[in-house]
Amino acid sequence: MEITKKMIINSAILAISTNATLINANAAPPKKGDSHVECFGINSCKGTNGCSVNEEQIKLANQNYKNKYPKSTKIDCSGMSNCSAKNGFLAWINKNSEKECFTLGGFIFTKSNNSLSIKDK
């Protein structure tokens, strides 16, 4: 491969990885010691959501909120949600407390005895 082609490919890889880092910056997990809540249902468009939404969460959210998230699919990492909760996509963003999450209209998932539930008040 010519040096010019290598430079172009390397530049493209760098640009893509830099963009991915910037997109995911808003959804980065908190630093160790910081408190946070995974607040669902208030996410905006791609690039601001946190990692991981699974099928069980989507199903339960749709049951509890009258199929409000019909466009949701399982996501594995930040920036993968297609768009906002208002447009039918479930994801979460970090908030400092449950109170902050609930005030903004969000909800959290809790797990007890291997059973998933939603808390929104």
C-alpha positions in Angstrom: 0.0 0.0 0.0 1.3 3.4 -0.9 2.2 5.9 1.9 -0.5 8.3 0.8 -3.2 5.6 1.0 -1.9 4.6 4.5 -2.1 8.2 5.6 -5.6 8.6 4.4 -6.8 5.4 6.1 -5.0 6.3 9.3 -6.5 9.8 9.2 -10.0 8.4 8.7 -9.6 6.0 11.6 -8.4 8.8 13.8 -11.3 11.0 12.8 -13.8 8.2 13.5 -12.4 7.3 16.9 -12.2 11.0 17.9 -15.8 11.6 16.9 -16.9 8.5 18.8 -15.1 9.7 21.9 -16.8 13.1 21.7 -20.2 11.7 21.0 -20.0 9.4 24.1 -18.5 12.1 26.4 -22.0 13.1 27.7 -22.9 9.5 28.5 -19.7 8.6 30.2 -20.1 6.9 33.5 -19.4 9.0 36.6 -16.0 9.0 38.3 -15.5 6.6 41.1 -17.0 7.9 44.2 -19.6 10.0 42.4 -23.2 9.1 42.9 -25.4 8.6 39.9 -28.7 7.3 38.8 -29.4 5.6 35.4 -32.4 7.8 34.6 -34.5 6.3 31.8 -37.1 8.0 29.6 -35.6 11.5 29.4 -32.9 10.8 26.8 -32.4 13.0 23.9 -31.0 12.1 20.5 -28.0 9.9 19.6 -24.8 10.4 21.5 -26.2 11.4 24.9 -27.5 8.1 26.2 -25.7 5.7 28.6 -24.6 2.2 27.9 -26.9 -0.9 27.8 -30.6 -1.2 27.4 -31.8 -4.8 27.3 -35.0 -6.4 26.0 -36.4 -7.0 29.5 -36.2 -3.3 30.3 -37.8 -2.3 27.0 -40.6 -4.8 27.5 -41.3 -3.6 31.1 -41.1 0.1 30.1 -43.6 -0.5 27.3 -45.9 -2.4 29.7 -45.8 0.4 32.3 -46.0 3.3 29.9 -48.6 2.1 27.4 -46.1 1.2 24.6 -44.3 4.6 24.8 -41.1 3.1 23.4 -42.1 1.0 20.4 -39.0 1.9 18.4 -36.6 0.7 21.0 -34.1 -2.0 20.4 -31.4 -3.5 22.6 -28.3 -1.3 22.8 -24.9 -2.2 24.1 -23.1 1.1 24.5 -23.3 4.9 24.5 -24.5 6.7 21.5 -26.3 3.7 20.0 -29.9 4.8 20.7 -31.4 6.2 17.5 -33.1 9.2 19.1 -35.1 10.6 22.0 -37.5 9.1 24.4 -40.2 11.5 23.0 -39.7 9.7 19.6 -40.2 6.2 21.1 -36.6 5.2 21.9 -35.7 4.0 25.4 -32.3 4.8 26.8 -30.8 6.4 30.0 -28.6 9.2 31.0 -26.7 9.8 34.2 -28.4 12.0 36.9 -27.1 12.8 40.3 -30.1 11.5 42.2 -33.5 9.7 41.9 -35.1 13.0 42.9 -33.5 14.8 39.9 -34.5 12.0 37.6 -38.1 12.0 38.7 -38.3 15.8 38.6 -37.3 15.6 34.9 -39.9 13.0 34.2 -37.7 10.0 34.2 -37.7 6.6 35.9 -35.3 4.0 37.1 -35.2 0.2 37.0 -34.7 -1.7 40.3 -34.0 -5.3 40.7 -35.0 -7.3 43.7 -35.0 -11.1 44.0 -34.2 -11.3 40.3 -37.3 -9.4 39.5 -37.1 -6.1 37.5 -39.4 -3.3 38.4 -39.8 0.4 37.6 -39.6 3.3 40.1 -40.8 6.7 39.0 -41.8 8.5 42.2 
